[in-house]
Amino acid sequence: MELDDTLGFILGRVSRKVHYRLDEIFKSHHMTIEQWVGLRIIHEEGPLCQKELADRMEKNQNTVKALVDRLEDKGLIRRTVDPRDKRNLTLTLTDRGLALLQSLYPLEAEVNQIIEGILTPKQTETLKSLLLKLEMKL
């Protein structure tokens, strides 16, 4: 089988194309895709500690610490002592972080609409289901 015909190679190629589209949007706002994902997770699931963010992002804690440092330096998140466990710091969005999220949501949604618009709604749901199945097994 040719490399171009393997599922792993095709998935990687498609993933890179989506990544490049999103990267262009976020670069113009001085953000990386990882920073965007971190902000979204903190907003949707927070407050949470750095270890929880690392687990959720499937990244090691050192990588996420650097990401959190950058987000804090930009004034997008804050770290506060976790009242449940004083050894942990919880991560929450600042007003500035929330405002940035709200301004970028429509741009991210536009990219997702373009991607999903290539397929029928049924194909989109099938593809999501199949990709989630692969993710669970890998």
MIDOSE-1310 file (N, C-alpha, C; in nm, 2 decimals, decimal comma, always signed):
residues 138
meld	+0,08/-0,12/+0,00/+0,00/+0,00/+0,00/+0,09/+0,12/+0,00; +0,06/+0,22/-0,08/+0,13/+0,35/-0,09/+0,11/+0,43/+0,03; +0,21/+0,50/+0,07/+0,20/+0,59/+0,19/+0,07/+0,68/+0,18; +0,05/+0,74/+0,07/-0,06/+0,83/+0,05/-0,20/+0,76/+0,07
dtlg	-0,20/+0,63/+0,07/-0,33/+0,56/+0,09/-0,35/+0,51/+0,23; -0,25/+0,53/+0,32/-0,27/+0,48/+0,45/-0,35/+0,58/+0,54; -0,43/+0,52/+0,62/-0,52/+0,61/+0,71/-0,44/+0,70/+0,79; -0,33/+0,66/+0,86/-0,26/+0,74/+0,94/-0,20/+0,86/+0,87
filg	-0,15/+0,84/+0,74/-0,10/+0,95/+0,67/-0,21/+1,05/+0,62; -0,32/+1,00/+0,58/-0,43/+1,08/+0,54/-0,48/+1,17/+0,66; -0,50/+1,10/+0,78/-0,54/+1,17/+0,90/-0,44/+1,29/+0,93; -0,31/+1,25/+0,92/-0,21/+1,35/+0,95/-0,22/+1,47/+0,86
rvsr	-0,24/+1,44/+0,73/-0,24/+1,55/+0,63/-0,36/+1,64/+0,66; -0,48/+1,58/+0,68/-0,60/+1,66/+0,70/-0,58/+1,74/+0,83; -0,53/+1,68/+0,94/-0,50/+1,75/+1,06/-0,41/+1,87/+1,04; -0,31/+1,85/+0,96/-0,22/+1,97/+0,94/-0,29/+2,08/+0,86
kvhy	-0,38/+2,05/+0,77/-0,45/+2,15/+0,69/-0,54/+2,23/+0,79; -0,61/+2,16/+0,87/-0,70/+2,23/+0,97/-0,61/+2,31/+1,06; -0,50/+2,26/+1,11/-0,41/+2,33/+1,20/-0,36/+2,46/+1,13; -0,32/+2,45/+1,01/-0,27/+2,57/+0,94/-0,38/+2,68/+0,93
rlde	-0,51/+2,64/+0,90/-0,61/+2,74/+0,89/-0,64/+2,81/+1,02; -0,65/+2,73/+1,13/-0,67/+2,78/+1,26/-0,55/+2,86/+1,31; -0,43/+2,82/+1,28/-0,31/+2,89/+1,31/-0,30/+3,03/+1,26; -0,35/+3,05/+1,13/-0,35/+3,18/+1,07/-0,44/+3,27/+1,15
ifks	-0,56/+3,22/+1,19/-0,65/+3,31/+1,27/-0,59/+3,35/+1,40; -0,53/+3,25/+1,48/-0,48/+3,28/+1,61/-0,35/+3,36/+1,61; -0,27/+3,34/+1,51/-0,15/+3,42/+1,50/-0,18/+3,57/+1,49; -0,28/+3,60/+1,42/-0,31/+3,75/+1,41/-0,36/+3,81/+1,54
hhmt	-0,39/+3,72/+1,64/-0,43/+3,76/+1,77/-0,32/+3,73/+1,87; -0,20/+3,70/+1,83/-0,09/+3,67/+1,91/-0,11/+3,55/+2,00; -0,18/+3,45/+1,95/-0,21/+3,32/+2,02/-0,16/+3,21/+1,94; -0,14/+3,10/+2,01/-0,11/+2,97/+1,94/-0,24/+2,88/+1,96
ieqw	-0,24/+2,78/+1,88/-0,36/+2,69/+1,89/-0,36/+2,62/+2,03; -0,24/+2,59/+2,08/-0,24/+2,53/+2,21/-0,29/+2,63/+2,32; -0,25/+2,75/+2,31/-0,30/+2,85/+2,40/-0,45/+2,86/+2,39; -0,50/+2,86/+2,27/-0,65/+2,87/+2,25/-0,72/+2,75/+2,32
vglr	-0,66/+2,63/+2,29/-0,72/+2,51/+2,35/-0,72/+2,52/+2,51; -0,60/+2,56/+2,56/-0,59/+2,58/+2,70/-0,70/+2,68/+2,76; -0,71/+2,79/+2,69/-0,82/+2,89/+2,73/-0,96/+2,83/+2,73; -0,98/+2,76/+2,62/-1,12/+2,69/+2,61/-1,14/+2,59/+2,72
iihe	-1,05/+2,51/+2,75/-1,06/+2,41/+2,85/-1,08/+2,48/+2,99; -1,00/+2,58/+3,02/-1,01/+2,64/+3,14/-1,15/+2,71/+3,16; -1,20/+2,77/+3,05/-1,33/+2,83/+3,05/-1,44/+2,73/+3,06; -1,43/+2,62/+2,99/-1,54/+2,53/+2,98/-1,54/+2,43/+3,10
egpl	-1,43/+2,40/+3,16/-1,42/+2,30/+3,27/-1,36/+2,36/+3,40; -1,32/+2,48/+3,40/-1,25/+2,54/+3,51/-1,35/+2,58/+3,62; -1,30/+2,63/+3,73/-1,15/+2,63/+3,76/-1,09/+2,49/+3,77; -0,97/+2,48/+3,73/-0,90/+2,35/+3,74/-0,75/+2,38/+3,76
cqke	-0,68/+2,28/+3,82/-0,54/+2,30/+3,85/-0,46/+2,26/+3,72; -0,33/+2,30/+3,73/-0,24/+2,28/+3,61/-0,24/+2,13/+3,57; -0,23/+2,04/+3,67/-0,23/+1,90/+3,64/-0,35/+1,85/+3,57; -0,47/+1,90/+3,61/-0,59/+1,87/+3,54/-0,59/+1,92/+3,40
ladr	-0,54/+2,04/+3,38/-0,53/+2,09/+3,24/-0,43/+2,01/+3,16; -0,32/+1,97/+3,22/-0,22/+1,89/+3,14/-0,29/+1,75/+3,10; -0,36/+1,69/+3,20/-0,43/+1,57/+3,17/-0,53/+1,59/+3,05; -0,61/+1,69/+3,06/-0,71/+1,72/+2,96/-0,65/+1,75/+2,82
mekn	-0,54/+1,82/+2,82/-0,47/+1,85/+2,70/-0,38/+1,74/+2,64; -0,37/+1,63/+2,73/-0,28/+1,52/+2,69/-0,14/+1,57/+2,67; -0,09/+1,66/+2,76/+0,04/+1,71/+2,75/+0,11/+1,69/+2,88; +0,25/+1,69/+2,88/+0,32/+1,67/+3,01/+0,31/+1,80/+3,09
qntv	+0,33/+1,79/+3,22/+0,30/+1,91/+3,31/+0,40/+2,02/+3,28; +0,53/+1,99/+3,24/+0,62/+2,10/+3,21/+0,58/+2,18/+3,09; +0,53/+2,11/+2,99/+0,48/+2,18/+2,87/+0,36/+2,27/+2,91; +0,27/+2,22/+2,99/+0,15/+2,30/+3,03/+0,19/+2,41/+3,12
kalv	+0,29/+2,39/+3,21/+0,34/+2,50/+3,29/+0,38/+2,62/+3,21; +0,46/+2,59/+3,10/+0,51/+2,70/+3,02/+0,39/+2,76/+2,95; +0,29/+2,69/+2,90/+0,17/+2,74/+2,84/+0,10/+2,83/+2,94; +0,08/+2,78/+3,06/+0,01/+2,86/+3,16/+0,09/+2,99/+3,19
drle	+0,22/+2,98/+3,20/+0,30/+3,10/+3,22/+0,27/+3,20/+3,12; +0,27/+3,16/+2,99/+0,25/+3,25/+2,88/+0,11/+3,32/+2,89; +0,01/+3,23/+2,92/-0,13/+3,28/+2,93/-0,14/+3,38/+3,04; -0,07/+3,35/+3,15/-0,08/+3,45/+3,27/+0,00/+3,58/+3,23
dkgl	+0,11/+3,56/+3,17/+0,19/+3,68/+3,13/+0,11/+3,77/+3,03; +0,02/+3,71/+2,95/-0,06/+3,79/+2,86/-0,19/+3,85/+2,93; -0,20/+3,81/+3,06/-0,32/+3,86/+3,14/-0,45/+3,79/+3,10; -0,44/+3,67/+3,05/-0,56/+3,60/+3,01/-0,61/+3,50/+3,11
irrt	-0,53/+3,46/+3,20/-0,57/+3,37/+3,31/-0,51/+3,42/+3,44; -0,56/+3,37/+3,55/-0,50/+3,39/+3,68/-0,49/+3,26/+3,76; -0,39/+3,25/+3,84/-0,37/+3,14/+3,93/-0,40/+3,18/+4,07; -0,49/+3,10/+4,13/-0,52/+3,13/+4,27/-0,51/+3,01/+4,35
vdpr	-0,49/+3,02/+4,48/-0,48/+2,90/+4,57/-0,61/+2,83/+4,57; -0,61/+2,70/+4,56/-0,72/+2,62/+4,56/-0,77/+2,60/+4,70; -0,89/+2,65/+4,73/-0,94/+2,64/+4,87/-0,96/+2,50/+4,92; -0,97/+2,40/+4,83/-0,99/+2,26/+4,86/-0,85/+2,20/+4,90
dkrn	-0,75/+2,25/+4,84/-0,61/+2,19/+4,86/-0,51/+2,30/+4,84; -0,46/+2,36/+4,95/-0,37/+2,48/+4,94/-0,24/+2,45/+4,87; -0,21/+2,32/+4,84/-0,09/+2,29/+4,76/-0,11/+2,32/+4,61; -0,24/+2,33/+4,57/-0,27/+2,35/+4,43/-0,30/+2,49/+4,40
ltlt	-0,27/+2,53/+4,27/-0,32/+2,66/+4,22/-0,43/+2,63/+4,12; -0,54/+2,70/+4,13/-0,64/+2,68/+4,03/-0,63/+2,79/+3,92; -0,67/+2,75/+3,80/-0,66/+2,84/+3,68/-0,80/+2,89/+3,65; -0,81/+3,02/+3,63/-0,94/+3,08/+3,58/-0,91/+3,19/+3,48
ltdr	-1,01/+3,22/+3,40/-0,99/+3,32/+3,30/-1,00/+3,46/+3,37; -0,93/+3,56/+3,32/-0,95/+3,70/+3,35/-1,06/+3,75/+3,26; -1,10/+3,87/+3,29/-1,20/+3,94/+3,20/-1,14/+3,95/+3,06; -1,01/+3,98/+3,06/-0,94/+3,99/+2,93/-0,94/+3,86/+2,85
glal	-0,92/+3,75/+2,92/-0,92/+3,62/+2,86/-1,06/+3,58/+2,81; -1,16/+3,61/+2,88/-1,30/+3,59/+2,84/-1,33/+3,67/+2,72; -1,29/+3,80/+2,72/-1,32/+3,88/+2,60/-1,25/+3,83/+2,48; -1,13/+3,78/+2,49/-1,06/+3,73/+2,38/-1,13/+3,60/+2,33
lqsl	-1,17/+3,52/+2,42/-1,24/+3,40/+2,38/-1,36/+3,43/+2,30; -1,44/+3,53/+2,35/-1,56/+3,56/+2,29/-1,54/+3,63/+2,15; -1,43/+3,70/+2,13/-1,40/+3,76/+2,00/-1,35/+3,65/+1,90; -1,29/+3,55/+1,95/-1,23/+3,45/+1,86/-1,33/+3,33/+1,83
yple	-1,43/+3,31/+1,92/-1,52/+3,20/+1,89/-1,58/+3,20/+1,75; -1,63/+3,32/+1,70/-1,69/+3,32/+1,57/-1,59/+3,28/+1,46; -1,46/+3,32/+1,48/-1,36/+3,28/+1,38/-1,33/+3,13/+1,37; -1,33/+3,07/+1,49/-1,31/+2,93/+1,50/-1,43/+2,86/+1,44
aevn	-1,55/+2,91/+1,48/-1,67/+2,85/+1,43/-1,68/+2,85/+1,27; -1,63/+2,96/+1,22/-1,63/+2,97/+1,07/-1,54/+2,87/+1,01; -1,43/+2,84/+1,06/-1,34/+2,73/+1,01/-1,41/+2,60/+1,02; -1,47/+2,57/+1,14/-1,54/+2,45/+1,16/-1,66/+2,43/+1,06
qiie	-1,73/+2,54/+1,03/-1,84/+2,54/+0,94/-1,79/+2,50/+0,80; -1,67/+2,56/+0,76/-1,61/+2,53/+0,63/-1,58/+2,38/+0,62; -1,52/+2,33/+0,73/-1,48/+2,19/+0,73/-1,60/+2,10/+0,72; -1,70/+2,13/+0,81/-1,82/+2,04/+0,81/-1,91/+2,06/+0,69
gilt	-1,90/+2,18/+0,62/-1,97/+2,21/+0,50/-1,93/+2,12/+0,38; -1,81/+2,06/+0,39/-1,76/+1,98/+0,28/-1,84/+1,85/+0,28; -1,89/+1,81/+0,40/-1,96/+1,68/+0,41/-2,11/+1,71/+0,44; -2,19/+1,61/+0,41/-2,33/+1,62/+0,45/-2,33/+1,61/+0,61
pkqt	-2,44/+1,65/+0,67/-2,45/+1,64/+0,81/-2,44/+1,49/+0,86; -2,49/+1,40/+0,78/-2,48/+1,26/+0,82/-2,34/+1,21/+0,81; -2,27/+1,25/+0,71/-2,12/+1,22/+0,69/-2,04/+1,28/+0,81; -2,07/+1,40/+0,84/-2,00/+1,47/+0,95/-2,02/+1,39/+1,08
etlk	-2,14/+1,35/+1,11/-2,17/+1,27/+1,24/-2,10/+1,14/+1,23; -2,10/+1,07/+1,11/-2,03/+0,94/+1,10/-1,88/+0,96/+1,12; -1,83/+1,06/+1,06/-1,68/+1,08/+1,07/-1,64/+1,11/+1,21; -1,72/+1,20/+1,28/-1,69/+1,22/+1,42/-1,70/+1,09/+1,50
slll	-1,80/+1,02/+1,48/-1,81/+0,89/+1,55/-1,69/+0,80/+1,53; -1,65/+0,78/+1,40/-1,54/+0,70/+1,37/-1,41/+0,75/+1,43; -1,39/+0,88/+1,42/-1,27/+0,93/+1,48/-1,26/+0,91/+1,63; -1,38/+0,93/+1,70/-1,38/+0,91/+1,84/-1,36/+0,76/+1,88
klem	-1,40/+0,67/+1,79/-1,38/+0,53/+1,81/-1,23/+0,50/+1,80; -1,16/+0,56/+1,70/-1,02/+0,54/+1,69/-0,95/+0,60/+1,81; -0,99/+0,72/+1,85/-0,92/+0,78/+1,97/-0,93/+0,69/+2,09; -1,05/+0,63/+2,11/-1,07/+0,55/+2,23/-0,98/+0,42/+2,23
kl	-0,95/+0,37/+2,11/-0,87/+0,25/+2,09/-0,72/+0,27/+2,09; -0,68/+0,39/+2,06/-0,53/+0,42/+2,04/-0,47/+0,46/+2,17
